[in-house]
Amino acid sequence: MQRTKRQKAMSSTYFSVLSERKGLQLMRAFQMKAYYRKGQKADIYCWEVARYWMNEKGKVEVMARKRTMGIYMDTFCYDSDIELRRDNTTYQHIASFPVCPDMKVIPQIWRNGFDGAFHGIEPLTLFKAMLTDHRIETMMKQCRYGHVRHFIDHPRHLETCWNAYKIANRNHYLITDIGKWADYICMLVEMGKDIRSPHYICPDNLEAEHDRISEKIRAKKEKERTEEEIRKALKNEDKFKEMKSRFFGLMFTDGNIVVRMLESVREHVLEGKAMHHCVGSGTNYSLNPDCIIFSARIAEQRVETVEFSLEQMKVVQCHGLQNKDTEHHADIINLVNSNARLIEQRMVATT
């Protein structure tokens, strides 16, 4: 119910009726429009706009009225004939609207496990899957409707996980979260694990195992990305050495903090990955002629990364993990700035 000051209003919706004709499953889609005017009875109109026909093998054809060109869905030519048309998303969307409860379904669909309810699945999608895929039929007969819904929505999961699914069933393993379980099986495949082994596919704690294998894959992909970045970065190694080799060997310490120069493009990439900042991305830092990059460490543990400007002869950036400053921030800056003359001497010696 909606309160409004409008004098006139219009609403439109669709519904479907399921019936059978000569051994074929038929879905008839209707459009209903209601026109309202204050103080008067509503004028209600109903048109049949499309028919979906399906045989016992799941083959589908659509008959419908013509539609005019435009971006809107409700653009039927109501005086046109219902004829064979090419199926499209408009007709498919219309067929997804509610179905009248008084329905007739062909015997083959009842035989394959249909129980009179659609369980959140579009009727045509469910019927076609039941008639064309024995795996969907099996799950329907086992009353695993949530699993059917997931595998229809994620056909890749069905292809990857079906054999593991059967093994889990034989071992009386209860899959309480089919989405997470299927995702877990796909990750096992990616990691090269044996998905025929109940040891892997029937975990006692699915959530913990899912998170563990997910972290392994994340680390694996991160390692692969790092190796790829290093491989690309090595192409610039000679250019980097030509630009920065005069500064190689620079290292400062106050007895606790040790600051040393990063002496290769590879070291820049590893520094950026370890500290989760941008110093290792691209060539903005390693091949920048105006700066050199230092790594500040305590007991060989990275603390902060330092950018020193050769033009200004001072530290212009100094950050720790994820660009956050540490308790040693000021000491590191002072240590590098106090040794700026050593950097300047390297510049003078090569001019």
Secondary structure, 3 states (H helix, E strand, C coil): CCCCCCCEEEEEEEEEEEEEECCEEEEEEEEEEEEEECCCCCEEEEEEEEEEEECCCCCEEEEECCECCCCCCCCECCCCCCEEECCCHHHHHHCCCCECCCCCCCHHHHHCCCCCCCCCCCHHHHHHHHHHCHHHHHHHHCCCHHHHHHHHHCHHHHHHHHHHHHHHHHCCCCCCCHHHHHHHHHHHHHCCCCCCCHHHHCCCCHHHHHHHHHHHHHHHHHHHHHHHHHHHHHHHHHHHHHHHHHHCCCEEECCCCEEEECCCHHHHHHHHHHHCCHHHCCCCCCCCCCEEEEEEEECCEEEEEEEEECCCCEEEEEECHHHCCCCCHHHHHHHHHHCHHHHHHHHHHCC
